Amino acid sequence: MAKITFITSDGNTTIVEGSTGSVMELAVQNKIKGIDGDCGGVCSCATCHVHVNPEQWDKTGAPDELENDMLEFDDNVSEYSRLSCQMKVNEDLDGLILTVAK
């Protein structure tokens, strides 16, 4: 089980729990504002873009080439950008803090 904190653009903080699926699916199930997941998690849009807390970058690791290509289409990219559809929920993500990019 992993507890993941989402911080939305309006400053609201929501902690959600999950044990399977992607971080994007967990966000959509919990109605996290700004996480749309329009493509359903196949890395063909950037509507699940988040910024990983820099101190926790090792928890998620860097995006792969496909994910980087998709992130290029977003205006709010940082060196800590990830697409939440590409992060699988697991115990290693427990305590992760993500800021929604929108």
Secondary structure, DSSP 8 states (H G I E B T S, - for coil): -EEEEEE-TTS-EEEEEESSSBHHHHHHHTT-TT---TT-SSSSS-TTEEEE-GGGHHHH----HHHHHHHTT-TT--TTEEEGGGSB--GGGTT-EEEE--
